[in-house]
Amino acid sequence: MISIENLSFIYTGGTKTLKNINLNIDKGFFSVLGASGCGKSTLCLTLNGLIPNEINGRFEGNVEVNGKNTKNYPVKDLATEVGMIFQNPESQLFSLCAEDEIAFGPSNLGLPWPEVEKRINRVLKIMSIEHLRNKSPEEMSSGEKQKVAIASALAMEPKILVLDEPTANLDPKSTEEIFKIVKELSKEKIIFLTEHDIDKVAHYSDKLMLMDGGEIKMEGTPDDVLTKKELIKYIYPPKICWLGWKLGFESPPLRPEELVKHIKVKEKLKIEKRIKKSEPVIKIKNLSFEYEKQKTILKDINLDVYKGEFLAIVGENGSGKSTLALHLNGLLKSNKGNVLINGIDTRKTKVAELSKIVGYVFQDPDQQIFADSIDEEISFGPRNLKIGEKEISKRVTEALNYTKMEKLRHNDPFSLSFGQKKRITIASILAMKPQIIILDEPTTALDMKTAESVMSLVKGLNKKGHTIIMITHDMELVAEYAERVVVMKNGEILDVDEVRNIFKNKELLQKANLIEPELVKLGKLVGEPNLLRLSDALEVLEKNQLSNSLKTTATPY
């Protein structure tokens, strides 16, 4: 049982993060939605006593878990009541193998080894990770690490499992597996989960709530909350739900199989070939790569990337996507095969020289940002290219204006939200004026509104002539923005094709452990195999005259 009464919290030196939260959960799978910075993660930290016992701030109200007021118990005493899983499993794993990791908690409870071993075997079986027992975290994929983190929490036999964005860094298959496992666990435990993937929340949750500005705005079943138009004030609704509104539903369906009952496609989409091949700006020939004393990561890669295209690289965790991308700016250099950027051999060229052509935006902006001010951060790259101060000032101003961050140019970048930091990393790359921009998981940990804002910025750069290479696990993102897709698995390229052709290839999707976007599923159900983007869906609805409310110039995506 979770009981929260009049909870408010302010971090020391900060603003109020939680405001008068009242909540009661006695069973099942409970999810929390909301934009980045709405207070979801802070709320999670109150459930196991980290707030107020370990994290400083002004705490008001009461939080009880299974009858225990968290203010009155140290965190270690609440560990058997509440298991906590964080977004990044790297922050939780510290042992040399999975068995030791899982044994750590029960051993610290002073349990005899036979009982500890019994728990290890039980949670390994629940998570289907018996094969990881003696494996080091360094040898695991992100999905495997997250499963070990969950197993470690389960070994403490908590009655409540709290998961804060547990699938943010996982590929589609691993994400689906985690949700299925957690759903099964919800039969005997309370699951409290924060998540940005609204489609997964709609499918798996028993109940959910929406937060904004530290307050609860909506609460109920997925059908109660996600079908209300009021939702749009806070977050973007599921695409299927939004299309239902366009069809005239007062309370639209959430899932493709429900919406399909109300659509009859008579006139299909006419799809023009969007890929216009120009000269390659990147040529990869017979590239193979292995890290020292490890297995081969890339195997005989051959790929041409064309000027001005928007290319997505997809595949499960550990498939070699990021390793391949790091060869494109010279951070990795292989003796096997060639990577040519505008005819320049990356093996014979310094990273500083390649940075004039190729800009790399990393997944985590905190790994890229280091300066004391935004102005200094963005000017660092051009200054290292020995560009004059007058030109640097001009470039910094242009980059800030383009990313809509001009008003914050003198702020400390570490004080910004995650989405703002993403914009700063993009601005710092833009100031270098590269021809090619690589983005590694550009929307990870962003709510949908912030993600759309970042991606609109990226799409605008593409329209200005920049070649965009995007590494992502988000198939919705691929469907909406990319033109061509590289599908990887086990260090090899399985296929390279236009987006629509990739999602039509069921056998390829299964082999690469990819999942169809919601609109692609809808298209197949209604007999429209070319359905891909929201603009496609609107065109289908307009052509088939299914609603009188279709004439609109604005969409929430």
C-alpha positions as CSV (number, residue, x, y, z in Angstrom):
1,M,0.0,0.0,0.0
2,I,1.2,3.5,-0.9
3,S,-0.4,6.4,0.9
4,I,0.7,10.0,0.2
5,E,-0.9,12.8,2.1
6,N,-0.4,16.6,1.4
7,L,3.1,16.0,0.1
8,S,5.2,19.0,-0.9
9,F,9.0,19.2,-1.4
10,I,11.5,21.9,-2.2
11,Y,15.2,21.1,-3.0
12,T,17.6,23.2,-1.0
13,G,18.1,26.4,-2.9
14,G,15.5,25.4,-5.5
15,T,11.9,25.9,-6.4
16,K,9.0,23.8,-5.2
17,T,9.1,20.5,-7.1
18,L,6.2,18.7,-5.5
19,K,3.0,20.5,-4.5
20,N,0.3,19.0,-2.3
21,I,0.4,15.4,-3.7
22,N,-2.4,13.1,-2.4
23,L,-2.4,9.6,-3.7
24,N,-3.4,6.1,-2.6
25,I,-2.4,2.9,-4.4
26,D,-3.2,-0.6,-3.1
27,K,-2.5,-2.9,-6.0
28,G,-1.5,-3.3,-9.7
29,F,0.5,-1.5,-12.3
30,F,0.5,2.3,-11.7
31,S,2.2,4.6,-14.2
32,V,3.1,8.3,-13.9
33,L,3.2,10.5,-17.0
34,G,4.3,14.1,-17.4
35,A,6.7,16.5,-19.2
36,S,10.4,16.5,-18.2
37,G,10.8,18.4,-14.9
38,C,7.2,17.8,-13.7
39,G,8.4,16.1,-10.5
40,K,8.0,12.4,-11.5
41,S,11.5,11.3,-10.4
42,T,11.4,13.4,-7.2
43,L,8.1,11.6,-6.3
44,C,9.8,8.3,-6.8
45,L,12.6,9.3,-4.4
46,T,10.1,9.9,-1.6
47,L,8.8,6.3,-1.8
48,N,12.0,4.7,-0.5
49,G,12.9,7.4,1.9
50,L,15.8,9.0,0.0
51,I,13.7,12.1,0.3
52,P,13.7,13.4,3.1
53,N,16.3,11.2,4.8
54,E,19.3,11.5,2.4
55,I,18.4,14.4,0.1
56,N,18.2,17.8,1.6
57,G,15.2,20.1,1.1
58,R,12.0,21.2,2.8
59,F,9.6,18.2,3.1
60,E,6.0,18.6,4.1
61,G,3.3,16.0,4.5
62,N,3.4,12.2,4.8
63,V,4.4,9.3,2.7
64,E,3.6,5.8,4.0
65,V,4.6,2.5,2.4
66,N,2.9,-0.6,3.8
67,G,2.0,1.4,7.0
68,K,5.5,2.8,7.5
69,N,6.0,6.5,7.5
70,T,9.2,7.1,5.4
71,K,10.3,10.0,7.6
72,N,10.6,7.6,10.6
73,Y,12.7,4.8,8.9
74,P,16.2,4.9,7.5
75,V,16.5,4.0,3.8
76,K,18.1,0.6,4.6
77,D,15.0,-0.4,6.6
78,L,12.7,0.5,3.8
79,A,14.7,-1.6,1.2
80,T,12.5,-4.7,2.0
81,E,9.4,-2.6,1.4
82,V,10.4,-0.7,-1.7
83,G,12.7,-1.7,-4.5
84,M,14.0,1.2,-6.6
85,I,15.1,0.8,-10.3
86,F,16.7,3.9,-11.9
87,Q,16.8,5.0,-15.6
88,N,20.5,4.1,-16.0
89,P,21.4,0.7,-14.8
90,E,25.1,1.7,-14.8
91,S,24.4,3.8,-11.7
92,Q,23.2,0.7,-9.8
93,L,25.6,-2.1,-10.8
94,F,29.0,-2.3,-9.1
95,S,29.7,-6.1,-8.6
96,L,31.9,-8.3,-10.9
97,C,29.1,-10.5,-12.0
98,A,25.3,-10.8,-11.9
99,E,25.2,-13.4,-9.1
100,D,27.3,-11.1,-6.8
101,E,25.1,-8.1,-7.7
102,I,21.9,-10.0,-6.8
103,A,23.4,-11.5,-3.7
104,F,24.5,-8.1,-2.3
105,G,21.2,-6.9,-0.9
106,P,20.0,-10.2,0.8
107,S,23.5,-10.7,2.2
108,N,23.4,-7.3,3.8
109,L,20.2,-8.3,5.5
110,G,22.2,-11.0,7.3
111,L,20.4,-13.9,5.7
112,P,22.1,-17.3,5.7
113,W,23.7,-18.3,2.4
114,P,21.2,-21.0,1.5
115,E,18.4,-18.4,1.6
116,V,20.5,-15.9,-0.4
117,E,21.2,-18.6,-3.0
118,K,17.5,-19.5,-3.1
119,R,16.6,-15.9,-3.8
120,I,19.3,-15.6,-6.5
121,N,18.0,-18.7,-8.4
122,R,14.4,-17.5,-8.1
123,V,14.9,-14.0,-9.5
124,L,17.3,-15.2,-12.2
125,K,14.4,-17.5,-13.4
126,I,11.8,-14.8,-13.1
127,M,13.8,-12.4,-15.3
128,S,14.9,-15.3,-17.6
129,I,18.6,-14.3,-17.1
130,E,20.1,-17.6,-15.8
131,H,22.7,-17.3,-18.6
132,L,24.0,-14.0,-17.1
133,R,24.7,-15.5,-13.6
134,N,28.6,-15.4,-14.0
135,K,28.7,-12.6,-16.6
136,S,30.3,-9.2,-15.9
137,P,28.2,-6.1,-16.4
138,E,30.9,-4.9,-18.9
139,E,29.9,-7.8,-21.1
140,M,26.2,-7.2,-20.9
141,S,23.9,-5.1,-23.2
142,S,21.9,-2.2,-21.7
143,G,18.8,-4.4,-21.7
144,E,20.6,-7.2,-19.8
145,K,22.0,-4.7,-17.3
146,Q,18.5,-3.4,-16.6
147,K,17.2,-6.9,-16.1
148,V,20.0,-7.6,-13.5
149,A,19.2,-4.3,-11.8
150,I,15.5,-5.4,-11.5
151,A,16.6,-8.9,-10.3
152,S,18.8,-7.3,-7.6
153,A,15.8,-5.3,-6.3
154,L,13.5,-8.3,-6.5
155,A,16.0,-10.4,-4.4
156,M,15.2,-8.1,-1.4
157,E,11.5,-9.3,-1.9
158,P,10.0,-5.8,-1.7
159,K,6.2,-5.4,-1.8
160,I,6.5,-2.3,-4.0
161,L,8.7,-1.9,-7.1
162,V,9.5,1.6,-8.2
163,L,10.9,2.1,-11.7
164,D,12.0,5.5,-12.9
165,E,12.2,5.6,-16.8
166,P,13.5,2.0,-16.8
167,T,13.5,1.6,-20.6
168,A,14.8,5.0,-21.7
169,N,18.1,3.5,-23.1
170,L,16.7,0.2,-24.3
171,D,16.0,-1.2,-27.8
172,P,12.4,-2.0,-28.8
173,K,12.7,-5.7,-28.0
174,S,14.3,-5.1,-24.5
175,T,11.7,-2.5,-23.8
176,E,8.8,-4.9,-24.6
177,E,10.4,-7.6,-22.5
178,I,10.8,-5.3,-19.5
179,F,7.2,-4.2,-19.7
180,K,5.9,-7.8,-20.0
181,I,8.0,-8.9,-17.0
182,V,6.9,-5.9,-14.9
183,K,3.2,-6.5,-15.9
184,E,3.5,-10.1,-14.6
185,L,5.1,-8.9,-11.4
186,S,2.2,-6.5,-10.9
187,K,0.0,-9.5,-10.1
188,E,1.7,-9.8,-6.7
189,K,3.4,-6.4,-6.2
190,I,2.6,-2.8,-6.6
191,I,4.4,-1.4,-9.6
192,F,5.0,2.3,-9.6
193,L,6.5,3.4,-12.9
194,T,7.4,6.7,-14.6
195,E,7.6,6.7,-18.3
196,H,7.6,8.9,-21.5
197,D,6.4,6.0,-23.8
198,I,2.7,6.8,-23.8
199,D,1.8,3.8,-26.0
200,K,3.4,1.3,-23.6
201,V,1.7,3.0,-20.6
202,A,-1.6,2.8,-22.4
203,H,-1.2,-0.9,-23.1
204,Y,0.2,-2.2,-19.8
205,S,-1.0,0.1,-17.0
206,D,-4.0,-0.6,-14.8
207,K,-4.1,3.0,-13.6
208,L,-2.0,6.2,-14.3
209,M,-1.7,9.8,-13.4
210,L,-0.5,12.9,-15.2
211,M,1.7,15.4,-13.4
212,D,2.6,19.0,-14.4
213,G,4.5,21.6,-12.4
214,G,4.8,19.2,-9.4
215,E,1.0,18.6,-9.2
216,I,-1.4,15.8,-10.1
217,K,-3.6,17.0,-13.0
218,M,-5.4,13.8,-14.0
219,E,-5.8,10.3,-12.6
220,G,-7.6,7.2,-13.6
221,T,-7.5,4.2,-16.0
222,P,-5.6,4.7,-19.4
223,D,-9.0,5.0,-21.1
224,D,-10.2,7.6,-18.6
225,V,-7.1,9.8,-18.8
226,L,-5.6,9.4,-22.3
227,T,-8.8,10.0,-24.2
228,K,-9.5,13.4,-22.7
229,K,-8.7,16.4,-24.8
230,E,-7.5,18.2,-21.7
231,L,-4.4,15.9,-22.0
232,I,-3.0,18.1,-24.8
233,K,-2.4,20.9,-22.4
234,Y,0.3,18.8,-20.7
235,I,1.6,16.1,-23.0
236,Y,0.9,14.8,-26.5
237,P,-1.7,12.1,-26.7
238,P,-1.2,8.7,-28.4
239,K,-1.3,9.1,-32.1
240,I,-4.2,6.7,-32.5
241,C,-6.2,8.6,-29.9
242,W,-5.5,11.9,-31.7
243,L,-6.7,10.4,-35.0
244,G,-9.8,9.2,-33.2
245,W,-10.6,12.8,-32.3
246,K,-10.2,13.8,-36.0
247,L,-12.8,11.1,-36.8
248,G,-15.2,12.8,-34.5
249,F,-15.0,10.6,-31.4
250,E,-15.8,12.2,-28.1
251,S,-13.9,9.4,-26.4
252,P,-11.6,7.9,-29.0
253,P,-10.0,4.4,-28.9
254,L,-6.4,4.1,-27.8
255,R,-5.3,1.2,-29.9
256,P,-5.1,0.5,-33.7
257,E,-7.2,-2.6,-33.6
258,E,-10.1,-0.5,-32.0
259,L,-9.8,2.4,-34.4
260,V,-9.7,0.2,-37.5
261,K,-13.4,-0.7,-37.0
262,H,-14.3,2.9,-38.0
263,I,-12.0,3.3,-41.1
264,K,-12.8,2.1,-44.6
265,V,-10.0,3.0,-47.1
266,K,-11.3,3.3,-50.6
267,E,-8.7,5.6,-52.1
268,K,-5.1,4.8,-51.1
269,L,-2.1,7.0,-50.7
270,K,0.0,7.9,-53.7
271,I,3.6,7.7,-52.6
272,E,6.3,9.4,-54.5
273,K,9.9,8.2,-54.1
274,R,11.5,10.7,-51.7
275,I,15.1,9.6,-51.9
276,K,17.0,11.5,-54.5
277,K,20.5,10.1,-54.6
278,S,23.2,12.8,-54.9
279,E,26.9,12.2,-54.5
280,P,28.0,10.3,-51.4
281,V,29.5,12.4,-48.6
282,I,30.5,9.3,-46.7
283,K,31.8,6.1,-48.3
284,I,32.4,3.1,-46.0
285,K,34.2,0.1,-47.6
286,N,34.8,-3.3,-45.9
287,L,35.0,-1.8,-42.4
288,S,35.6,-4.1,-39.5
289,F,36.5,-3.2,-35.9
290,E,37.1,-4.9,-32.6
291,Y,38.0,-3.4,-29.2
292,E,41.2,-4.7,-27.6
293,K,40.7,-8.2,-26.3
294,Q,37.0,-8.3,-27.2
295,K,34.9,-9.8,-29.9
296,T,34.5,-8.2,-33.3
297,I,32.0,-5.3,-33.0
298,L,31.8,-4.4,-36.7
299,K,32.0,-6.9,-39.6
300,D,32.6,-5.9,-43.1
301,I,30.4,-2.8,-43.2
302,N,29.7,-1.2,-46.6
303,L,27.6,1.9,-46.8
304,D,27.2,5.1,-48.8
305,V,25.6,8.2,-47.1
306,Y,24.3,10.8,-49.5
307,K,24.5,14.6,-49.3
308,G,21.5,16.2,-47.7
309,E,19.7,13.0,-46.7
310,F,18.2,12.1,-43.3
311,L,19.5,8.6,-42.4
312,A,18.5,6.5,-39.3
313,I,20.7,3.7,-37.9
314,V,18.6,1.2,-35.9
315,G,19.2,-2.1,-34.2
316,E,19.1,-3.7,-30.8
317,N,21.5,-2.8,-27.9
318,G,25.0,-4.0,-28.8
319,S,24.4,-4.2,-32.6
320,G,27.3,-1.8,-33.3
321,K,25.4,1.4,-34.1
322,S,27.4,3.8,-32.0
323,T,30.7,2.1,-32.8
324,L,30.0,2.6,-36.5
325,A,29.0,6.3,-36.0
326,L,32.2,7.0,-34.0
327,H,34.2,6.0,-37.1
328,L,32.6,8.8,-39.0
329,N,34.3,11.6,-37.0
330,G,37.5,9.7,-36.4
331,L,37.1,9.0,-32.7
332,L,37.5,5.4,-33.6
333,K,39.9,4.3,-36.3
334,S,40.1,0.8,-37.8
335,N,42.9,-0.9,-39.7
336,K,40.4,-3.0,-41.6
337,G,38.5,-1.2,-44.3
338,N,38.1,2.5,-45.2
339,V,35.9,5.4,-44.1
340,L,36.0,8.4,-46.5
341,I,34.4,11.7,-45.6
342,N,34.3,13.9,-48.8
343,G,37.1,11.7,-50.0
344,I,39.2,12.2,-46.9
345,D,40.5,9.0,-45.2
346,T,39.5,9.2,-41.5
347,R,42.5,7.0,-40.5
348,K,44.9,9.6,-41.8
349,T,43.1,12.7,-40.5
350,K,43.0,14.2,-37.0
351,V,39.6,14.4,-35.2
352,A,40.0,18.2,-35.1
353,E,40.1,18.4,-38.9
354,L,37.2,16.0,-39.3
355,S,35.1,18.1,-36.8
356,K,35.0,20.8,-39.4
357,I,32.9,18.4,-41.6
358,V,31.2,16.1,-39.1
359,G,29.5,17.2,-35.8
360,Y,28.6,14.6,-33.2
361,V,25.8,15.2,-30.6
362,F,26.1,12.5,-27.9
363,Q,23.2,10.8,-26.2
364,D,23.8,12.3,-22.8
365,P,24.4,16.1,-22.9
366,D,26.2,16.0,-19.5
367,Q,29.0,14.0,-21.2
368,Q,29.4,16.8,-23.7
369,I,28.9,20.0,-21.7
370,F,31.8,21.3,-19.6
371,A,32.0,25.1,-19.7
372,D,30.8,27.6,-17.0
373,S,28.5,29.5,-19.4
374,I,26.5,28.7,-22.5
375,D,28.3,31.3,-24.5
376,E,31.7,29.8,-23.6
377,E,30.4,26.3,-24.3
378,I,29.3,27.1,-27.9
379,S,32.4,29.2,-28.7
380,F,34.8,26.4,-27.6
381,G,34.7,24.5,-30.9
382,P,35.1,27.5,-33.3
383,R,37.9,28.9,-31.1
384,N,39.8,25.6,-31.4
385,L,39.5,25.8,-35.1
386,K,41.5,29.1,-34.9
387,I,38.6,31.2,-36.1
388,G,38.7,34.9,-35.4
389,E,36.8,36.3,-32.4
390,K,34.5,38.4,-34.5
391,E,33.4,35.3,-36.6
392,I,33.1,33.3,-33.4
393,S,30.7,35.8,-31.9
394,K,28.6,35.8,-35.0
395,R,28.5,32.0,-35.1
396,V,27.5,31.7,-31.4
397,T,24.7,34.3,-31.8
398,E,23.4,32.5,-35.0
399,A,23.5,29.1,-33.2
400,L,21.7,30.4,-30.1
401,N,19.1,32.1,-32.2
402,Y,18.5,29.0,-34.3
403,T,18.1,26.8,-31.2
404,K,16.0,29.5,-29.4
405,M,18.5,29.8,-26.5
406,E,19.7,33.4,-26.9
407,K,18.1,34.6,-23.7
408,L,20.1,32.0,-21.7
409,R,23.5,32.6,-23.3
410,H,25.1,33.7,-20.0
411,N,23.5,31.0,-17.8
412,D,25.3,28.0,-16.3
413,P,24.6,25.2,-18.7
414,F,24.4,22.7,-15.9
415,S,21.4,24.6,-14.4
416,L,19.3,23.9,-17.5
417,S,16.7,21.2,-18.1
418,F,17.7,18.0,-20.0
419,G,15.9,19.3,-23.1
420,Q,17.6,22.7,-23.0
421,K,21.0,20.9,-22.6
422,K,20.2,19.0,-25.7
423,R,19.7,22.2,-27.6
424,I,23.0,23.6,-26.3
425,T,24.9,20.6,-27.5
426,I,23.3,21.0,-30.9
427,A,24.1,24.7,-30.9
428,S,27.8,24.0,-30.0
429,I,28.0,21.7,-33.0
430,L,26.2,24.2,-35.3
431,A,28.8,26.8,-34.4
432,M,31.4,24.6,-36.1
433,K,29.2,24.7,-39.3
434,P,29.6,21.0,-40.1
435,Q,28.2,19.5,-43.3
436,I,27.2,16.3,-41.5
437,I,25.5,16.1,-38.1
438,I,25.3,12.8,-36.2
439,L,22.8,12.5,-33.3
440,D,23.0,9.6,-30.9
441,E,19.6,8.9,-29.4
442,P,18.5,12.6,-29.7
443,T,15.2,12.2,-27.7
444,T,16.2,9.8,-24.9
445,A,14.8,10.9,-21.6
446,L,12.7,13.7,-23.2
447,D,9.0,14.0,-23.0
448,M,7.2,14.0,-26.3
449,K,6.7,17.8,-26.5
450,T,10.4,18.5,-25.8
451,A,11.4,15.7,-28.2
452,E,9.2,17.2,-30.9
453,S,10.9,20.6,-30.3
454,V,14.4,19.0,-30.7
455,M,13.4,17.0,-33.7
456,S,11.8,20.1,-35.5
457,L,15.2,21.8,-35.0
458,V,17.0,18.8,-36.5
459,K,14.5,18.6,-39.4
460,G,15.1,22.3,-40.1
461,L,18.8,21.7,-40.3
462,N,18.2,18.9,-42.8
463,K,16.1,21.2,-44.9
464,K,18.9,23.7,-44.9
465,G,21.2,21.1,-46.5
466,H,22.8,19.3,-43.6
467,T,23.2,15.6,-43.9
468,I,21.6,14.1,-40.7
469,I,22.6,10.7,-39.3
470,M,20.4,9.6,-36.4
471,I,21.0,6.6,-34.1
472,T,17.8,5.7,-32.3
473,H,15.7,2.9,-30.8
474,D,12.5,4.9,-31.3
475,M,10.7,3.5,-34.3
476,E,8.1,6.3,-34.1
477,L,10.9,8.8,-34.6
478,V,12.3,6.8,-37.5
479,A,8.8,6.7,-39.2
480,E,8.1,10.4,-38.7
481,Y,11.5,11.9,-39.7
482,A,13.9,9.6,-41.5
483,E,14.1,9.0,-45.3
484,R,16.4,6.0,-45.3
485,V,17.2,3.3,-42.7
486,V,20.3,1.2,-41.9
487,V,19.3,-1.9,-39.9
488,M,22.1,-3.5,-37.9
489,K,22.5,-6.7,-35.9
490,N,25.6,-8.3,-34.3
491,G,27.9,-5.8,-36.0
492,E,26.5,-6.3,-39.5
493,I,24.2,-4.4,-41.8
494,L,21.1,-6.5,-42.5
495,D,19.5,-4.0,-44.9
496,V,19.5,-0.4,-46.1
497,D,16.3,0.9,-47.6
498,E,13.6,3.6,-47.6
499,V,11.7,3.8,-44.3
500,R,8.4,2.4,-45.8
501,N,10.1,-0.6,-47.3
502,I,11.9,-1.4,-44.0
503,F,8.6,-1.4,-42.0
504,K,6.9,-3.5,-44.7
505,N,9.5,-6.2,-44.3
506,K,8.1,-8.3,-41.4
507,E,10.9,-10.9,-41.6
508,L,13.6,-8.2,-41.3
509,L,11.8,-6.5,-38.3
510,Q,11.6,-9.9,-36.5
511,K,15.3,-10.7,-37.3
512,A,16.5,-7.3,-36.0
513,N,14.1,-7.3,-33.0
514,L,12.4,-4.1,-34.1
515,I,8.7,-3.2,-33.5
516,E,6.3,-1.5,-35.9
517,P,5.2,2.1,-35.1
518,E,1.5,2.5,-34.2
519,L,0.5,4.1,-37.5
520,V,2.2,1.4,-39.5
521,K,0.2,-1.2,-37.5
522,L,-3.0,0.8,-38.3
523,G,-2.1,1.0,-41.9
524,K,-1.7,-2.8,-42.2
525,L,-5.0,-3.3,-40.4
526,V,-7.0,-1.0,-42.8
527,G,-5.2,-2.2,-45.9
528,E,-3.1,0.9,-46.4
529,P,0.5,-0.4,-46.3
530,N,2.1,3.0,-47.0
531,L,0.8,4.6,-43.8
532,L,3.8,5.9,-41.9
533,R,3.5,9.5,-40.7
534,L,0.7,11.6,-39.2
535,S,0.6,13.5,-42.4
536,D,-0.1,10.2,-44.2
537,A,-2.9,9.3,-41.8
538,L,-4.5,12.7,-42.2
539,E,-4.3,12.4,-46.0
540,V,-6.1,9.0,-45.8
541,L,-8.8,10.4,-43.6
542,E,-9.3,13.5,-45.8
543,K,-9.5,11.4,-49.1
544,N,-12.0,9.0,-47.6
545,Q,-14.1,11.8,-46.1
546,L,-14.4,10.2,-42.7
547,S,-14.7,13.4,-40.7
548,N,-16.0,16.9,-41.1
549,S,-13.4,18.2,-38.8
550,L,-10.3,17.3,-40.9
551,K,-9.5,20.8,-42.2
552,T,-6.7,21.8,-39.9
553,T,-3.3,23.3,-40.4
554,A,-2.0,22.5,-36.9
555,T,-1.2,19.1,-35.4
556,P,0.1,18.3,-31.9
557,Y,3.1,16.5,-33.4
